[in-house]
Amino acid sequence: MKNPEILELSDKELNARIKEERTMLTKLIFGHAVSPIENPNKIKMSKKLIARLLTEHKKRVLANVHN
C-alpha cells in the first residue's frame, strides 16, 4: 500500500487497516519463530506499513484538534 492509497482511506477504514496489519504482523512473527518464513523482509515491510498508517492517523487527529 502506497502513501496515495493511504490518503484515500476514510478514518474508519484507516483504523480497521491498522488493526488488520497489526494482526498480520503478529502472525508473521509467530510463524517465523516456529519455522522460518521464505522472505523475512515481509516482517520489516509490514512494520513500515503500520508506521505509515499510524503517521497518517496521527496527522488527522492533530488536524482535528487544531481546527
PDBQT receptor file of N, H, CA, C and O in Angstrom, charges set to zero:
ATOM      1  N   MET A   1       0.848  -1.170   0.000  1.00  0.00    +0.000 N 
ATOM      2  CA  MET A   1       0.000   0.000   0.000  1.00  0.00    +0.000 C 
ATOM      3  C   MET A   1       0.896   1.236   0.000  1.00  0.00    +0.000 C 
ATOM      4  O   MET A   1       1.756   1.392   0.867  1.00  0.00    +0.000 OA
ATOM      5  N   LYS A   2       0.689   2.095  -0.963  1.00  0.00    +0.000 N 
ATOM      6  H   LYS A   2      -0.010   1.969  -1.668  1.00  0.00    +0.000 HD
ATOM      7  CA  LYS A   2       1.484   3.305  -1.115  1.00  0.00    +0.000 C 
ATOM      8  C   LYS A   2       0.801   4.474  -0.400  1.00  0.00    +0.000 C 
ATOM      9  O   LYS A   2      -0.371   4.393  -0.034  1.00  0.00    +0.000 OA
ATOM     10  N   ASN A   3       1.546   5.550  -0.210  1.00  0.00    +0.000 N 
ATOM     11  H   ASN A   3       2.498   5.616  -0.507  1.00  0.00    +0.000 HD
ATOM     12  CA  ASN A   3       1.016   6.702   0.506  1.00  0.00    +0.000 C 
ATOM     13  C   ASN A   3      -0.229   7.311  -0.132  1.00  0.00    +0.000 C 
ATOM     14  O   ASN A   3      -1.151   7.670   0.601  1.00  0.00    +0.000 OA
ATOM     15  N   PRO A   4      -0.309   7.449  -1.466  1.00  0.00    +0.000 N 
ATOM     16  CA  PRO A   4      -1.558   7.980  -2.038  1.00  0.00    +0.000 C 
ATOM     17  C   PRO A   4      -2.775   7.110  -1.705  1.00  0.00    +0.000 C 
ATOM     18  O   PRO A   4      -3.878   7.623  -1.516  1.00  0.00    +0.000 OA
ATOM     19  N   GLU A   5      -2.568   5.797  -1.635  1.00  0.00    +0.000 N 
ATOM     20  H   GLU A   5      -1.672   5.380  -1.788  1.00  0.00    +0.000 HD
ATOM     21  CA  GLU A   5      -3.670   4.900  -1.277  1.00  0.00    +0.000 C 
ATOM     22  C   GLU A   5      -4.078   5.105   0.180  1.00  0.00    +0.000 C 
ATOM     23  O   GLU A   5      -5.260   5.026   0.513  1.00  0.00    +0.000 OA
ATOM     24  N   ILE A   6      -3.099   5.366   1.046  1.00  0.00    +0.000 N 
ATOM     25  H   ILE A   6      -2.139   5.430   0.776  1.00  0.00    +0.000 HD
ATOM     26  CA  ILE A   6      -3.389   5.597   2.462  1.00  0.00    +0.000 C 
ATOM     27  C   ILE A   6      -4.180   6.885   2.623  1.00  0.00    +0.000 C 
ATOM     28  O   ILE A   6      -5.102   6.946   3.437  1.00  0.00    +0.000 OA
ATOM     29  N   LEU A   7      -3.830   7.921   1.854  1.00  0.00    +0.000 N 
ATOM     30  H   LEU A   7      -3.081   7.871   1.193  1.00  0.00    +0.000 HD
ATOM     31  CA  LEU A   7      -4.522   9.204   1.952  1.00  0.00    +0.000 C 
ATOM     32  C   LEU A   7      -5.986   9.097   1.534  1.00  0.00    +0.000 C 
ATOM     33  O   LEU A   7      -6.820   9.870   2.005  1.00  0.00    +0.000 OA
ATOM     34  N   GLU A   8      -6.303   8.159   0.666  1.00  0.00    +0.000 N 
ATOM     35  H   GLU A   8      -5.626   7.530   0.283  1.00  0.00    +0.000 HD
ATOM     36  CA  GLU A   8      -7.673   7.997   0.180  1.00  0.00    +0.000 C 
ATOM     37  C   GLU A   8      -8.580   7.290   1.185  1.00  0.00    +0.000 C 
ATOM     38  O   GLU A   8      -9.802   7.346   1.047  1.00  0.00    +0.000 OA
ATOM     39  N   LEU A   9      -8.012   6.630   2.190  1.00  0.00    +0.000 N 
ATOM     40  H   LEU A   9      -7.019   6.585   2.302  1.00  0.00    +0.000 HD
ATOM     41  CA  LEU A   9      -8.808   5.889   3.155  1.00  0.00    +0.000 C 
ATOM     42  C   LEU A   9      -9.571   6.841   4.077  1.00  0.00    +0.000 C 
ATOM     43  O   LEU A   9      -9.069   7.902   4.447  1.00  0.00    +0.000 OA
ATOM     44  N   SER A  10     -10.783   6.445   4.437  1.00  0.00    +0.000 N 
ATOM     45  H   SER A  10     -11.190   5.583   4.136  1.00  0.00    +0.000 HD
ATOM     46  CA  SER A  10     -11.525   7.215   5.424  1.00  0.00    +0.000 C 
ATOM     47  C   SER A  10     -10.959   6.898   6.805  1.00  0.00    +0.000 C 
ATOM     48  O   SER A  10     -10.153   5.980   6.953  1.00  0.00    +0.000 OA
ATOM     49  N   ASP A  11     -11.378   7.655   7.812  1.00  0.00    +0.000 N 
ATOM     50  H   ASP A  11     -12.033   8.401   7.692  1.00  0.00    +0.000 HD
ATOM     51  CA  ASP A  11     -10.877   7.432   9.168  1.00  0.00    +0.000 C 
ATOM     52  C   ASP A  11     -11.220   6.031   9.666  1.00  0.00    +0.000 C 
ATOM     53  O   ASP A  11     -10.396   5.366  10.293  1.00  0.00    +0.000 OA
ATOM     54  N   LYS A  12     -12.426   5.599   9.386  1.00  0.00    +0.000 N 
ATOM     55  H   LYS A  12     -13.095   6.140   8.876  1.00  0.00    +0.000 HD
ATOM     56  CA  LYS A  12     -12.866   4.274   9.830  1.00  0.00    +0.000 C 
ATOM     57  C   LYS A  12     -12.061   3.179   9.130  1.00  0.00    +0.000 C 
ATOM     58  O   LYS A  12     -11.631   2.217   9.766  1.00  0.00    +0.000 OA
ATOM     59  N   GLU A  13     -11.859   3.327   7.823  1.00  0.00    +0.000 N 
ATOM     60  H   GLU A  13     -12.208   4.109   7.306  1.00  0.00    +0.000 HD
ATOM     61  CA  GLU A  13     -11.073   2.353   7.072  1.00  0.00    +0.000 C 
ATOM     62  C   GLU A  13      -9.622   2.338   7.539  1.00  0.00    +0.000 C 
ATOM     63  O   GLU A  13      -8.992   1.282   7.590  1.00  0.00    +0.000 OA
ATOM     64  N   LEU A  14      -9.093   3.516   7.880  1.00  0.00    +0.000 N 
ATOM     65  H   LEU A  14      -9.605   4.374   7.839  1.00  0.00    +0.000 HD
ATOM     66  CA  LEU A  14      -7.717   3.619   8.349  1.00  0.00    +0.000 C 
ATOM     67  C   LEU A  14      -7.533   2.867   9.661  1.00  0.00    +0.000 C 
ATOM     68  O   LEU A  14      -6.567   2.122   9.822  1.00  0.00    +0.000 OA
ATOM     69  N   ASN A  15      -8.453   3.058  10.592  1.00  0.00    +0.000 N 
ATOM     70  H   ASN A  15      -9.238   3.663  10.461  1.00  0.00    +0.000 HD
ATOM     71  CA  ASN A  15      -8.377   2.347  11.871  1.00  0.00    +0.000 C 
ATOM     72  C   ASN A  15      -8.499   0.839  11.678  1.00  0.00    +0.000 C 
ATOM     73  O   ASN A  15      -7.792   0.067  12.327  1.00  0.00    +0.000 OA
ATOM     74  N   ALA A  16      -9.389   0.423  10.793  1.00  0.00    +0.000 N 
ATOM     75  H   ALA A  16      -9.963   1.050  10.266  1.00  0.00    +0.000 HD
ATOM     76  CA  ALA A  16      -9.562  -1.006  10.525  1.00  0.00    +0.000 C 
ATOM     77  C   ALA A  16      -8.294  -1.583   9.898  1.00  0.00    +0.000 C 
ATOM     78  O   ALA A  16      -7.882  -2.696  10.226  1.00  0.00    +0.000 OA
ATOM     79  N   ARG A  17      -7.689  -0.834   9.009  1.00  0.00    +0.000 N 
ATOM     80  H   ARG A  17      -8.023   0.070   8.742  1.00  0.00    +0.000 HD
ATOM     81  CA  ARG A  17      -6.475  -1.309   8.340  1.00  0.00    +0.000 C 
ATOM     82  C   ARG A  17      -5.312  -1.434   9.323  1.00  0.00    +0.000 C 
ATOM     83  O   ARG A  17      -4.522  -2.374   9.235  1.00  0.00    +0.000 OA
ATOM     84  N   ILE A  18      -5.205  -0.482  10.263  1.00  0.00    +0.000 N 
ATOM     85  H   ILE A  18      -5.847   0.281  10.334  1.00  0.00    +0.000 HD
ATOM     86  CA  ILE A  18      -4.157  -0.549  11.284  1.00  0.00    +0.000 C 
ATOM     87  C   ILE A  18      -4.321  -1.811  12.119  1.00  0.00    +0.000 C 
ATOM     88  O   ILE A  18      -3.356  -2.533  12.368  1.00  0.00    +0.000 OA
ATOM     89  N   LYS A  19      -5.545  -2.069  12.546  1.00  0.00    +0.000 N 
ATOM     90  H   LYS A  19      -6.329  -1.482  12.344  1.00  0.00    +0.000 HD
ATOM     91  CA  LYS A  19      -5.817  -3.252  13.360  1.00  0.00    +0.000 C 
ATOM     92  C   LYS A  19      -5.502  -4.533  12.583  1.00  0.00    +0.000 C 
ATOM     93  O   LYS A  19      -4.906  -5.466  13.122  1.00  0.00    +0.000 OA
ATOM     94  N   GLU A  20      -5.905  -4.565  11.324  1.00  0.00    +0.000 N 
ATOM     95  H   GLU A  20      -6.389  -3.807  10.886  1.00  0.00    +0.000 HD
ATOM     96  CA  GLU A  20      -5.665  -5.735  10.475  1.00  0.00    +0.000 C 
ATOM     97  C   GLU A  20      -4.168  -5.978  10.266  1.00  0.00    +0.000 C 
ATOM     98  O   GLU A  20      -3.698  -7.112  10.350  1.00  0.00    +0.000 OA
ATOM     99  N   GLU A  21      -3.432  -4.910   9.997  1.00  0.00    +0.000 N 
ATOM    100  H   GLU A  21      -3.814  -3.988   9.929  1.00  0.00    +0.000 HD
ATOM    101  CA  GLU A  21      -1.991  -5.044   9.755  1.00  0.00    +0.000 C 
ATOM    102  C   GLU A  21      -1.243  -5.475  11.018  1.00  0.00    +0.000 C 
ATOM    103  O   GLU A  21      -0.283  -6.242  10.935  1.00  0.00    +0.000 OA
ATOM    104  N   ARG A  22      -1.668  -4.994  12.174  1.00  0.00    +0.000 N 
ATOM    105  H   ARG A  22      -2.448  -4.371  12.241  1.00  0.00    +0.000 HD
ATOM    106  CA  ARG A  22      -1.043  -5.420  13.424  1.00  0.00    +0.000 C 
ATOM    107  C   ARG A  22      -1.280  -6.907  13.673  1.00  0.00    +0.000 C 
ATOM    108  O   ARG A  22      -0.387  -7.609  14.148  1.00  0.00    +0.000 OA
ATOM    109  N   THR A  23      -2.472  -7.384  13.357  1.00  0.00    +0.000 N 
ATOM    110  H   THR A  23      -3.198  -6.814  12.971  1.00  0.00    +0.000 HD
ATOM    111  CA  THR A  23      -2.774  -8.804  13.498  1.00  0.00    +0.000 C 
ATOM    112  C   THR A  23      -1.903  -9.630  12.552  1.00  0.00    +0.000 C 
ATOM    113  O   THR A  23      -1.366 -10.667  12.940  1.00  0.00    +0.000 OA
ATOM    114  N   MET A  24      -1.768  -9.166  11.316  1.00  0.00    +0.000 N 
ATOM    115  H   MET A  24      -2.205  -8.323  11.001  1.00  0.00    +0.000 HD
ATOM    116  CA  MET A  24      -0.947  -9.875  10.338  1.00  0.00    +0.000 C 
ATOM    117  C   MET A  24       0.516  -9.903  10.775  1.00  0.00    +0.000 C 
ATOM    118  O   MET A  24       1.192 -10.916  10.599  1.00  0.00    +0.000 OA
ATOM    119  N   LEU A  25       1.011  -8.804  11.340  1.00  0.00    +0.000 N 
ATOM    120  H   LEU A  25       0.462  -7.980  11.483  1.00  0.00    +0.000 HD
ATOM    121  CA  LEU A  25       2.395  -8.743  11.801  1.00  0.00    +0.000 C 
ATOM    122  C   LEU A  25       2.622  -9.749  12.922  1.00  0.00    +0.000 C 
ATOM    123  O   LEU A  25       3.640 -10.441  12.942  1.00  0.00    +0.000 OA
ATOM    124  N   THR A  26       1.685  -9.831  13.846  1.00  0.00    +0.000 N 
ATOM    125  H   THR A  26       0.858  -9.268  13.829  1.00  0.00    +0.000 HD
ATOM    126  CA  THR A  26       1.798 -10.790  14.941  1.00  0.00    +0.000 C 
ATOM    127  C   THR A  26       1.865 -12.214  14.402  1.00  0.00    +0.000 C 
ATOM    128  O   THR A  26       2.683 -13.014  14.856  1.00  0.00    +0.000 OA
ATOM    129  N   LYS A  27       1.012 -12.529  13.442  1.00  0.00    +0.000 N 
ATOM    130  H   LYS A  27       0.347 -11.879  13.073  1.00  0.00    +0.000 HD
ATOM    131  CA  LYS A  27       1.019 -13.862  12.844  1.00  0.00    +0.000 C 
ATOM    132  C   LYS A  27       2.331 -14.139  12.124  1.00  0.00    +0.000 C 
ATOM    133  O   LYS A  27       2.859 -15.248  12.201  1.00  0.00    +0.000 OA
ATOM    134  N   LEU A  28       2.865 -13.131  11.419  1.00  0.00    +0.000 N 
ATOM    135  H   LEU A  28       2.436 -12.230  11.356  1.00  0.00    +0.000 HD
ATOM    136  CA  LEU A  28       4.141 -13.304  10.730  1.00  0.00    +0.000 C 
ATOM    137  C   LEU A  28       5.265 -13.583  11.720  1.00  0.00    +0.000 C 
ATOM    138  O   LEU A  28       6.090 -14.469  11.494  1.00  0.00    +0.000 OA
ATOM    139  N   ILE A  29       5.298 -12.834  12.806  1.00  0.00    +0.000 N 
ATOM    140  H   ILE A  29       4.628 -12.115  12.989  1.00  0.00    +0.000 HD
ATOM    141  CA  ILE A  29       6.369 -13.004  13.793  1.00  0.00    +0.000 C 
ATOM    142  C   ILE A  29       6.296 -14.378  14.444  1.00  0.00    +0.000 C 
ATOM    143  O   ILE A  29       7.314 -15.056  14.585  1.00  0.00    +0.000 OA
ATOM    144  N   PHE A  30       5.092 -14.792  14.844  1.00  0.00    +0.000 N 
ATOM    145  H   PHE A  30       4.265 -14.242  14.730  1.00  0.00    +0.000 HD
ATOM    146  CA  PHE A  30       4.958 -16.112  15.454  1.00  0.00    +0.000 C 
ATOM    147  C   PHE A  30       5.248 -17.224  14.451  1.00  0.00    +0.000 C 
ATOM    148  O   PHE A  30       5.867 -18.230  14.797  1.00  0.00    +0.000 OA
ATOM    149  N   GLY A  31       4.804 -17.045  13.220  1.00  0.00    +0.000 N 
ATOM    150  H   GLY A  31       4.301 -16.227  12.938  1.00  0.00    +0.000 HD
ATOM    151  CA  GLY A  31       5.086 -18.041  12.188  1.00  0.00    +0.000 C 
ATOM    152  C   GLY A  31       6.573 -18.158  11.904  1.00  0.00    +0.000 C 
ATOM    153  O   GLY A  31       7.085 -19.250  11.659  1.00  0.00    +0.000 OA
ATOM    154  N   HIS A  32       7.252 -17.040  11.938  1.00  0.00    +0.000 N 
ATOM    155  H   HIS A  32       6.836 -16.153  12.137  1.00  0.00    +0.000 HD
ATOM    156  CA  HIS A  32       8.695 -17.039  11.702  1.00  0.00    +0.000 C 
ATOM    157  C   HIS A  32       9.441 -17.690  12.868  1.00  0.00    +0.000 C 
ATOM    158  O   HIS A  32      10.493 -18.297  12.666  1.00  0.00    +0.000 OA
ATOM    159  N   ALA A  33       8.907 -17.569  14.077  1.00  0.00    +0.000 N 
ATOM    160  H   ALA A  33       8.053 -17.076  14.241  1.00  0.00    +0.000 HD
ATOM    161  CA  ALA A  33       9.538 -18.187  15.245  1.00  0.00    +0.000 C 
ATOM    162  C   ALA A  33       9.418 -19.708  15.185  1.00  0.00    +0.000 C 
ATOM    163  O   ALA A  33      10.333 -20.422  15.595  1.00  0.00    +0.000 OA
ATOM    164  N   VAL A  34       8.300 -20.197  14.679  1.00  0.00    +0.000 N 
ATOM    165  H   VAL A  34       7.556 -19.617  14.346  1.00  0.00    +0.000 HD
ATOM    166  CA  VAL A  34       8.069 -21.640  14.597  1.00  0.00    +0.000 C 
ATOM    167  C   VAL A  34       8.899 -22.249  13.473  1.00  0.00    +0.000 C 
ATOM    168  O   VAL A  34       9.651 -23.201  13.684  1.00  0.00    +0.000 OA
ATOM    169  N   SER A  35       8.753 -21.694  12.293  1.00  0.00    +0.000 N 
ATOM    170  H   SER A  35       8.142 -20.920  12.122  1.00  0.00    +0.000 HD
ATOM    171  CA  SER A  35       9.552 -22.156  11.158  1.00  0.00    +0.000 C 
ATOM    172  C   SER A  35       9.868 -20.933  10.305  1.00  0.00    +0.000 C 
ATOM    173  O   SER A  35       8.981 -20.118  10.050  1.00  0.00    +0.000 OA
ATOM    174  N   PRO A  36      11.095 -20.793   9.868  1.00  0.00    +0.000 N 
ATOM    175  CA  PRO A  36      11.489 -19.599   9.116  1.00  0.00    +0.000 C 
ATOM    176  C   PRO A  36      10.616 -19.385   7.882  1.00  0.00    +0.000 C 
ATOM    177  O   PRO A  36      10.388 -20.306   7.098  1.00  0.00    +0.000 OA
ATOM    178  N   ILE A  37      10.136 -18.159   7.727  1.00  0.00    +0.000 N 
ATOM    179  H   ILE A  37      10.321 -17.411   8.364  1.00  0.00    +0.000 HD
ATOM    180  CA  ILE A  37       9.337 -17.844   6.545  1.00  0.00    +0.000 C 
ATOM    181  C   ILE A  37      10.270 -17.634   5.366  1.00  0.00    +0.000 C 
ATOM    182  O   ILE A  37      11.460 -17.371   5.540  1.00  0.00    +0.000 OA
ATOM    183  N   GLU A  38       9.721 -17.753   4.168  1.00  0.00    +0.000 N 
ATOM    184  H   GLU A  38       8.754 -17.966   4.027  1.00  0.00    +0.000 HD
ATOM    185  CA  GLU A  38      10.524 -17.684   2.949  1.00  0.00    +0.000 C 
ATOM    186  C   GLU A  38      11.209 -16.325   2.792  1.00  0.00    +0.000 C 
ATOM    187  O   GLU A  38      12.377 -16.251   2.410  1.00  0.00    +0.000 OA
ATOM    188  N   ASN A  39      10.472 -15.255   3.090  1.00  0.00    +0.000 N 
ATOM    189  H   ASN A  39       9.524 -15.315   3.400  1.00  0.00    +0.000 HD
ATOM    190  CA  ASN A  39      11.028 -13.911   2.930  1.00  0.00    +0.000 C 
ATOM    191  C   ASN A  39      10.873 -13.143   4.251  1.00  0.00    +0.000 C 
ATOM    192  O   ASN A  39       9.816 -12.564   4.499  1.00  0.00    +0.000 OA
ATOM    193  N   PRO A  40      11.901 -13.130   5.095  1.00  0.00    +0.000 N 
ATOM    194  CA  PRO A  40      11.793 -12.433   6.375  1.00  0.00    +0.000 C 
ATOM    195  C   PRO A  40      11.668 -10.914   6.232  1.00  0.00    +0.000 C 
ATOM    196  O   PRO A  40      11.344 -10.230   7.203  1.00  0.00    +0.000 OA
ATOM    197  N   ASN A  41      11.919 -10.382   5.038  1.00  0.00    +0.000 N 
ATOM    198  H   ASN A  41      12.182 -10.938   4.250  1.00  0.00    +0.000 HD
ATOM    199  CA  ASN A  41      11.728  -8.943   4.819  1.00  0.00    +0.000 C 
ATOM    200  C   ASN A  41      10.261  -8.543   4.889  1.00  0.00    +0.000 C 
ATOM    201  O   ASN A  41       9.948  -7.360   5.021  1.00  0.00    +0.000 OA
ATOM    202  N   LYS A  42       9.358  -9.517   4.800  1.00  0.00    +0.000 N 
ATOM    203  H   LYS A  42       9.612 -10.479   4.693  1.00  0.00    +0.000 HD
ATOM    204  CA  LYS A  42       7.932  -9.225   4.936  1.00  0.00    +0.000 C 
ATOM    205  C   LYS A  42       7.633  -8.620   6.296  1.00  0.00    +0.000 C 
ATOM    206  O   LYS A  42       6.752  -7.768   6.417  1.00  0.00    +0.000 OA
ATOM    207  N   ILE A  43       8.356  -9.050   7.320  1.00  0.00    +0.000 N 
ATOM    208  H   ILE A  43       9.072  -9.742   7.222  1.00  0.00    +0.000 HD
ATOM    209  CA  ILE A  43       8.162  -8.510   8.664  1.00  0.00    +0.000 C 
ATOM    210  C   ILE A  43       8.539  -7.031   8.668  1.00  0.00    +0.000 C 
ATOM    211  O   ILE A  43       7.804  -6.201   9.202  1.00  0.00    +0.000 OA
ATOM    212  N   LYS A  44       9.674  -6.708   8.080  1.00  0.00    +0.000 N 
ATOM    213  H   LYS A  44      10.271  -7.383   7.647  1.00  0.00    +0.000 HD
ATOM    214  CA  LYS A  44      10.134  -5.324   8.028  1.00  0.00    +0.000 C 
ATOM    215  C   LYS A  44       9.169  -4.458   7.219  1.00  0.00    +0.000 C 
ATOM    216  O   LYS A  44       8.861  -3.335   7.617  1.00  0.00    +0.000 OA
ATOM    217  N   MET A  45       8.698  -4.971   6.099  1.00  0.00    +0.000 N 
ATOM    218  H   MET A  45       8.949  -5.883   5.776  1.00  0.00    +0.000 HD
ATOM    219  CA  MET A  45       7.765  -4.222   5.260  1.00  0.00    +0.000 C 
ATOM    220  C   MET A  45       6.444  -3.997   5.981  1.00  0.00    +0.000 C 
ATOM    221  O   MET A  45       5.833  -2.937   5.845  1.00  0.00    +0.000 OA
ATOM    222  N   SER A  46       6.001  -4.989   6.747  1.00  0.00    +0.000 N 
ATOM    223  H   SER A  46       6.497  -5.851   6.857  1.00  0.00    +0.000 HD
ATOM    224  CA  SER A  46       4.762  -4.867   7.498  1.00  0.00    +0.000 C 
ATOM    225  C   SER A  46       4.887  -3.793   8.582  1.00  0.00    +0.000 C 
ATOM    226  O   SER A  46       3.962  -3.010   8.797  1.00  0.00    +0.000 OA
ATOM    227  N   LYS A  47       6.031  -3.762   9.258  1.00  0.00    +0.000 N 
ATOM    228  H   LYS A  47       6.783  -4.397   9.083  1.00  0.00    +0.000 HD
ATOM    229  CA  LYS A  47       6.260  -2.735  10.285  1.00  0.00    +0.000 C 
ATOM    230  C   LYS A  47       6.253  -1.336   9.679  1.00  0.00    +0.000 C 
ATOM    231  O   LYS A  47       5.709  -0.402  10.268  1.00  0.00    +0.000 OA
ATOM    232  N   LYS A  48       6.851  -1.196   8.516  1.00  0.00    +0.000 N 
ATOM    233  H   LYS A  48       7.292  -1.955   8.037  1.00  0.00    +0.000 HD
ATOM    234  CA  LYS A  48       6.887   0.110   7.864  1.00  0.00    +0.000 C 
ATOM    235  C   LYS A  48       5.503   0.555   7.419  1.00  0.00    +0.000 C 
ATOM    236  O   LYS A  48       5.171   1.737   7.505  1.00  0.00    +0.000 OA
ATOM    237  N   LEU A  49       4.693  -0.388   6.945  1.00  0.00    +0.000 N 
ATOM    238  H   LEU A  49       4.962  -1.348   6.875  1.00  0.00    +0.000 HD
ATOM    239  CA  LEU A  49       3.329  -0.054   6.547  1.00  0.00    +0.000 C 
ATOM    240  C   LEU A  49       2.523   0.406   7.757  1.00  0.00    +0.000 C 
ATOM    241  O   LEU A  49       1.785   1.387   7.675  1.00  0.00    +0.000 OA
ATOM    242  N   ILE A  50       2.661  -0.293   8.868  1.00  0.00    +0.000 N 
ATOM    243  H   ILE A  50       3.262  -1.090   8.934  1.00  0.00    +0.000 HD
ATOM    244  CA  ILE A  50       1.960   0.098  10.091  1.00  0.00    +0.000 C 
ATOM    245  C   ILE A  50       2.404   1.501  10.508  1.00  0.00    +0.000 C 
ATOM    246  O   ILE A  50       1.573   2.316  10.910  1.00  0.00    +0.000 OA
ATOM    247  N   ALA A  51       3.686   1.787  10.418  1.00  0.00    +0.000 N 
ATOM    248  H   ALA A  51       4.361   1.125  10.092  1.00  0.00    +0.000 HD
ATOM    249  CA  ALA A  51       4.191   3.110  10.779  1.00  0.00    +0.000 C 
ATOM    250  C   ALA A  51       3.599   4.188   9.880  1.00  0.00    +0.000 C 
ATOM    251  O   ALA A  51       3.243   5.264  10.361  1.00  0.00    +0.000 OA
ATOM    252  N   ARG A  52       3.488   3.916   8.573  1.00  0.00    +0.000 N 
ATOM    253  H   ARG A  52       3.777   3.042   8.182  1.00  0.00    +0.000 HD
ATOM    254  CA  ARG A  52       2.890   4.899   7.664  1.00  0.00    +0.000 C 
ATOM    255  C   ARG A  52       1.425   5.126   7.985  1.00  0.00    +0.000 C 
ATOM    256  O   ARG A  52       0.944   6.259   7.957  1.00  0.00    +0.000 OA
ATOM    257  N   LEU A  53       0.709   4.038   8.294  1.00  0.00    +0.000 N 
ATOM    258  H   LEU A  53       1.100   3.117   8.316  1.00  0.00    +0.000 HD
ATOM    259  CA  LEU A  53      -0.708   4.165   8.653  1.00  0.00    +0.000 C 
ATOM    260  C   LEU A  53      -0.872   4.965   9.938  1.00  0.00    +0.000 C 
ATOM    261  O   LEU A  53      -1.743   5.831  10.027  1.00  0.00    +0.000 OA
ATOM    262  N   LEU A  54      -0.036   4.677  10.936  1.00  0.00    +0.000 N 
ATOM    263  H   LEU A  54       0.671   3.974  10.864  1.00  0.00    +0.000 HD
ATOM    264  CA  LEU A  54      -0.123   5.394  12.205  1.00  0.00    +0.000 C 
ATOM    265  C   LEU A  54       0.244   6.866  12.045  1.00  0.00    +0.000 C 
ATOM    266  O   LEU A  54      -0.329   7.725  12.716  1.00  0.00    +0.000 OA
ATOM    267  N   THR A  55       1.192   7.159  11.164  1.00  0.00    +0.000 N 
ATOM    268  H   THR A  55       1.657   6.462  10.619  1.00  0.00    +0.000 HD
ATOM    269  CA  THR A  55       1.574   8.545  10.908  1.00  0.00    +0.000 C 
ATOM    270  C   THR A  55       0.405   9.321  10.317  1.00  0.00    +0.000 C 
ATOM    271  O   THR A  55       0.129  10.447  10.730  1.00  0.00    +0.000 OA
ATOM    272  N   GLU A  56      -0.272   8.726   9.363  1.00  0.00    +0.000 N 
ATOM    273  H   GLU A  56      -0.048   7.812   9.027  1.00  0.00    +0.000 HD
ATOM    274  CA  GLU A  56      -1.433   9.388   8.763  1.00  0.00    +0.000 C 
ATOM    275  C   GLU A  56      -2.548   9.562   9.794  1.00  0.00    +0.000 C 
ATOM    276  O   GLU A  56      -3.213  10.597   9.827  1.00  0.00    +0.000 OA
ATOM    277  N   HIS A  57      -2.747   8.558  10.625  1.00  0.00    +0.000 N 
ATOM    278  H   HIS A  57      -2.206   7.717  10.599  1.00  0.00    +0.000 HD
ATOM    279  CA  HIS A  57      -3.762   8.648  11.674  1.00  0.00    +0.000 C 
ATOM    280  C   HIS A  57      -3.450   9.807  12.624  1.00  0.00    +0.000 C 
ATOM    281  O   HIS A  57      -4.333  10.596  12.959  1.00  0.00    +0.000 OA
ATOM    282  N   LYS A  58      -2.199   9.902  13.053  1.00  0.00    +0.000 N 
ATOM    283  H   LYS A  58      -1.482   9.261  12.781  1.00  0.00    +0.000 HD
ATOM    284  CA  LYS A  58      -1.780  10.965  13.968  1.00  0.00    +0.000 C 
ATOM    285  C   LYS A  58      -1.930  12.335  13.314  1.00  0.00    +0.000 C 
ATOM    286  O   LYS A  58      -2.337  13.297  13.966  1.00  0.00    +0.000 OA
ATOM    287  N   LYS A  59      -1.603  12.424  12.030  1.00  0.00    +0.000 N 
ATOM    288  H   LYS A  59      -1.272  11.643  11.501  1.00  0.00    +0.000 HD
ATOM    289  CA  LYS A  59      -1.738  13.682  11.301  1.00  0.00    +0.000 C 
ATOM    290  C   LYS A  59      -3.194  14.133  11.266  1.00  0.00    +0.000 C 
ATOM    291  O   LYS A  59      -3.480  15.320  11.427  1.00  0.00    +0.000 OA
ATOM    292  N   ARG A  60      -4.111  13.196  11.055  1.00  0.00    +0.000 N 
ATOM    293  H   ARG A  60      -3.878  12.233  10.924  1.00  0.00    +0.000 HD
ATOM    294  CA  ARG A  60      -5.538  13.527  11.024  1.00  0.00    +0.000 C 
ATOM    295  C   ARG A  60      -6.049  13.942  12.393  1.00  0.00    +0.000 C 
ATOM    296  O   ARG A  60      -6.852  14.869  12.504  1.00  0.00    +0.000 OA
ATOM    297  N   VAL A  61      -5.586  13.257  13.440  1.00  0.00    +0.000 N 
ATOM    298  H   VAL A  61      -4.934  12.504  13.350  1.00  0.00    +0.000 HD
ATOM    299  CA  VAL A  61      -6.006  13.605  14.801  1.00  0.00    +0.000 C 
ATOM    300  C   VAL A  61      -5.546  15.011  15.143  1.00  0.00    +0.000 C 
ATOM    301  O   VAL A  61      -6.320  15.805  15.680  1.00  0.00    +0.000 OA
ATOM    302  N   LEU A  62      -4.303  15.325  14.840  1.00  0.00    +0.000 N 
ATOM    303  H   LEU A  62      -3.675  14.681  14.404  1.00  0.00    +0.000 HD
ATOM    304  CA  LEU A  62      -3.772  16.653  15.135  1.00  0.00    +0.000 C 
ATOM    305  C   LEU A  62      -4.471  17.734  14.320  1.00  0.00    +0.000 C 
ATOM    306  O   LEU A  62      -4.669  18.845  14.813  1.00  0.00    +0.000 OA
ATOM    307  N   ALA A  63      -4.846  17.429  13.090  1.00  0.00    +0.000 N 
ATOM    308  H   ALA A  63      -4.685  16.527  12.690  1.00  0.00    +0.000 HD
ATOM    309  CA  ALA A  63      -5.563  18.391  12.254  1.00  0.00    +0.000 C 
ATOM    310  C   ALA A  63      -6.941  18.691  12.841  1.00  0.00    +0.000 C 
ATOM    311  O   ALA A  63      -7.408  19.829  12.778  1.00  0.00    +0.000 OA
ATOM    312  N   ASN A  64      -7.595  17.676  13.411  1.00  0.00    +0.000 N 
ATOM    313  H   ASN A  64      -7.216  16.752  13.463  1.00  0.00    +0.000 HD
ATOM    314  CA  ASN A  64      -8.908  17.874  14.017  1.00  0.00    +0.000 C 
ATOM    315  C   ASN A  64      -8.814  18.642  15.323  1.00  0.00    +0.000 C 
ATOM    316  O   ASN A  64      -9.725  19.401  15.655  1.00  0.00    +0.000 OA
ATOM    317  N   VAL A  65      -7.743  18.463  16.064  1.00  0.00    +0.000 N 
ATOM    318  H   VAL A  65      -7.004  17.847  15.794  1.00  0.00    +0.000 HD
ATOM    319  CA  VAL A  65      -7.574  19.162  17.341  1.00  0.00    +0.000 C 
ATOM    320  C   VAL A  65      -7.335  20.653  17.106  1.00  0.00    +0.000 C 
ATOM    321  O   VAL A  65      -7.855  21.492  17.842  1.00  0.00    +0.000 OA
ATOM    322  N   HIS A  66      -6.555  20.977  16.092  1.00  0.00    +0.000 N 
ATOM    323  H   HIS A  66      -6.132  20.296  15.494  1.00  0.00    +0.000 HD
ATOM    324  CA  HIS A  66      -6.209  22.374  15.826  1.00  0.00    +0.000 C 
ATOM    325  C   HIS A  66      -7.335  23.134  15.150  1.00  0.00    +0.000 C 
ATOM    326  O   HIS A  66      -7.299  24.364  15.118  1.00  0.00    +0.000 OA
ATOM    327  N   ASN A  67      -8.321  22.456  14.617  1.00  0.00    +0.000 N 
ATOM    328  H   ASN A  67      -8.350  21.457  14.644  1.00  0.00    +0.000 HD
ATOM    329  CA  ASN A  67      -9.434  23.136  13.947  1.00  0.00    +0.000 C 
ATOM    330  C   ASN A  67     -10.565  23.396  14.854  1.00  0.00    +0.000 C 
ATOM    331  O   ASN A  67     -11.575  23.962  14.435  1.00  0.00    +0.000 OA
TER     332      ASN A  67
